[in-house]
Amino acid sequence: MLIRDACALALYCQRCGSIHIHDVPFFSFHRTEEVLCESCGHEKARLVRLPHGRVAIDVSCVVCGTENRFVYPLRRLPHIGLEKIYCVADRFELGYIGRSKRIEELMRFNQEEFEALHPHDGKNFIEKQRILLEALNRVHDMAQVGEIVCPCGSEELTADIRGSYILLECERCGSSSVLRAENANDLKKLRFGVGLRAPSRA
């Protein structure tokens, strides 16, 4: 008798933005198991076996900092064709769960759709996601060590992903900055600092 793994999990790495497909084991599953990024080694998720035949998938969201927990009965896993996983707070797409073949088909479709909409853009859909997440992480790291400070003196800033750029805003005075995150050159520019612009007055 052939026993297959229950299903597969594909999550965007919240550090480098890459995505890989991982098997969710059905029988050989310990109390907890880490899902690591194959590119940078960052922990993408943690699988936790729960009582009553359930498994939890813990995933953090780099966009809003929410710690997400998705709970599935083990008996349901083999029957999941394909589901998207979103952050419960801001609906940011975190990845997919389901049959490996279905996930591969969706990832290929996403790439083809992106290339059709942007025929002159050499970077594909997944590379765009990787750059955007890496830019967001760099902004976060700079803010953590005090390298991003508003001219008003406040360090209380918010960063929101808006398509292919990051909107950085001061919570005290409303000053803002638009940070492009489309290619490697945009990432390099982040190393030279981030400046905020005061809001226009009517």
C-alpha positions as CSV (number, residue, x, y, z in Angstrom):
1,M,0.0,0.0,0.0
2,L,1.4,3.4,-1.0
3,I,0.9,6.0,1.8
4,R,1.5,9.6,0.6
5,D,2.2,12.6,2.7
6,A,-0.9,14.4,3.7
7,C,-0.4,17.6,1.8
8,A,2.1,20.3,0.9
9,L,2.8,23.8,2.3
10,A,4.3,26.7,0.3
11,L,5.0,29.9,2.2
12,Y,6.8,33.1,1.2
13,C,9.9,33.5,3.4
14,Q,9.3,36.6,5.5
15,R,13.0,37.4,5.4
16,C,14.1,36.9,1.8
17,G,10.8,36.5,0.0
18,S,11.6,33.2,-1.7
19,I,9.0,30.4,-1.8
20,H,9.5,26.6,-1.8
21,I,7.1,23.7,-1.4
22,H,7.4,21.6,1.7
23,D,5.6,18.3,2.6
24,V,3.4,18.3,5.6
25,P,4.1,14.9,7.1
26,F,1.1,12.8,8.2
27,F,2.7,10.0,10.2
28,S,6.4,11.1,10.8
29,F,5.4,14.2,12.7
30,H,6.9,15.1,16.0
31,R,5.4,17.5,18.6
32,T,6.8,20.5,16.8
33,E,8.6,20.9,13.5
34,E,10.1,23.9,11.9
35,V,9.6,24.8,8.3
36,L,12.9,26.5,7.2
37,C,13.6,28.6,4.1
38,E,15.7,26.7,1.6
39,S,17.4,29.9,0.5
40,C,18.3,31.7,3.7
41,G,17.5,29.3,6.5
42,H,15.0,31.6,8.2
43,E,12.1,29.9,10.0
44,K,9.0,30.3,7.8
45,A,6.6,28.4,10.0
46,R,6.2,26.0,12.9
47,L,4.0,22.9,12.8
48,V,2.6,22.0,16.1
49,R,0.7,18.7,16.8
50,L,-2.4,19.5,19.0
51,P,-4.7,17.1,20.9
52,H,-7.6,15.5,19.3
53,G,-5.8,14.8,16.0
54,R,-5.2,18.4,14.9
55,V,-2.2,20.3,13.6
56,A,-1.5,24.0,13.9
57,I,0.6,26.0,11.4
58,D,2.1,29.1,13.1
59,V,3.2,31.8,10.6
60,S,4.2,35.4,11.4
61,C,3.5,38.3,9.0
62,V,6.3,40.7,8.4
63,V,3.9,43.3,7.1
64,C,2.0,43.8,10.3
65,G,3.8,41.6,12.8
66,T,0.8,39.4,13.5
67,E,1.4,35.9,14.7
68,N,-1.0,33.7,12.8
69,R,-2.2,30.3,13.8
70,F,-4.1,28.0,11.3
71,V,-5.5,24.8,12.8
72,Y,-6.5,21.8,10.6
73,P,-7.8,18.3,11.6
74,L,-5.1,15.8,10.4
75,R,-7.9,13.8,8.7
76,R,-8.7,16.8,6.6
77,L,-5.2,17.4,5.2
78,P,-5.3,14.7,2.5
79,H,-8.5,16.2,1.1
80,I,-7.3,19.8,0.7
81,G,-6.9,20.5,-3.0
82,L,-5.6,24.1,-2.8
83,E,-6.1,26.9,-0.3
84,K,-4.4,30.3,0.0
85,I,-3.2,31.3,3.4
86,Y,-3.6,35.0,4.4
87,C,-2.6,37.0,7.4
88,V,-5.8,37.3,9.5
89,A,-5.0,41.0,10.3
90,D,-4.2,42.6,6.9
91,R,-5.0,39.8,4.4
92,F,-1.4,39.8,3.1
93,E,-0.9,36.6,1.2
94,L,1.5,34.3,3.1
95,G,1.4,31.2,0.9
96,Y,-0.6,28.1,0.0
97,I,-1.6,24.7,1.4
98,G,-2.9,21.7,-0.5
99,R,-1.7,19.1,-3.1
100,S,1.9,19.8,-4.3
101,K,0.8,19.6,-8.0
102,R,-2.0,22.1,-7.5
103,I,0.4,24.5,-5.8
104,E,3.0,24.2,-8.5
105,E,0.3,24.9,-11.1
106,L,-0.8,28.1,-9.3
107,M,2.7,29.4,-8.8
108,R,3.4,28.8,-12.6
109,F,0.1,30.6,-13.4
110,N,1.0,33.6,-11.2
111,Q,4.3,33.9,-12.9
112,E,2.8,33.6,-16.4
113,E,0.1,36.2,-15.5
114,F,2.7,38.6,-14.2
115,E,4.8,38.2,-17.3
116,A,1.8,38.8,-19.5
117,L,0.9,42.1,-17.7
118,H,4.6,43.2,-17.6
119,P,6.1,41.8,-20.9
120,H,9.2,44.1,-20.7
121,D,9.9,43.4,-17.1
122,G,12.7,40.8,-16.7
123,K,11.8,40.0,-13.1
124,N,9.1,37.5,-12.5
125,F,6.3,37.5,-9.9
126,I,8.2,35.5,-7.2
127,E,11.2,37.7,-7.6
128,K,9.1,40.8,-7.1
129,Q,7.7,39.3,-3.9
130,R,11.2,38.6,-2.7
131,I,12.5,42.1,-3.3
132,L,9.4,43.7,-1.6
133,L,9.8,41.6,1.5
134,E,13.6,42.1,1.7
135,A,13.0,45.9,1.4
136,L,10.5,45.8,4.2
137,N,12.9,43.8,6.4
138,R,15.7,46.3,5.7
139,V,13.4,49.2,6.7
140,H,12.5,47.3,9.9
141,D,16.1,46.6,10.7
142,M,17.1,50.2,10.2
143,A,14.3,51.4,12.4
144,Q,15.2,49.0,15.1
145,V,18.7,50.5,15.4
146,G,17.5,54.1,15.2
147,E,18.6,54.8,11.6
148,I,15.2,56.1,10.6
149,V,14.0,59.1,12.5
150,C,11.4,61.7,11.4
151,P,12.6,65.3,11.2
152,C,10.1,66.0,14.1
153,G,12.3,63.7,16.2
154,S,9.8,60.8,16.4
155,E,10.8,57.2,15.9
156,E,7.2,56.0,15.9
157,L,6.8,55.1,12.2
158,T,4.5,52.8,10.2
159,A,5.4,51.0,7.0
160,D,2.7,49.8,4.6
161,I,3.2,47.8,1.4
162,R,1.4,49.5,-1.5
163,G,1.8,47.5,-4.7
164,S,5.5,47.8,-5.6
165,Y,6.5,50.3,-3.0
166,I,6.6,50.9,0.7
167,L,4.8,53.9,2.3
168,L,6.7,55.0,5.4
169,E,4.7,57.5,7.7
170,C,5.4,59.3,10.9
171,E,2.6,58.7,13.4
172,R,3.2,62.0,15.2
173,C,3.3,64.6,12.4
174,G,2.3,62.7,9.3
175,S,5.6,63.1,7.4
176,S,6.0,60.3,4.8
177,S,8.3,58.7,2.3
178,V,7.7,56.4,-0.6
179,L,10.3,53.7,-1.0
180,R,10.4,51.9,-4.3
181,A,11.0,48.2,-4.0
182,E,11.0,46.9,-7.6
183,N,14.6,45.8,-8.2
184,A,18.1,45.3,-6.8
185,N,18.9,49.0,-7.3
186,D,16.0,50.0,-5.1
187,L,17.4,47.7,-2.3
188,K,20.8,49.3,-2.7
189,K,19.4,52.8,-2.3
190,L,17.9,51.8,1.1
191,R,21.5,51.5,2.4
192,F,22.0,55.2,2.0
193,G,19.2,56.2,4.4
194,V,15.6,57.1,4.3
195,G,14.3,60.6,4.4
196,L,10.7,61.6,5.3
197,R,8.8,64.5,3.7
198,A,6.5,66.8,5.7
199,P,2.8,66.6,4.7
200,S,1.5,69.3,2.4
201,R,-0.6,72.0,4.2
202,A,-3.9,73.3,2.6
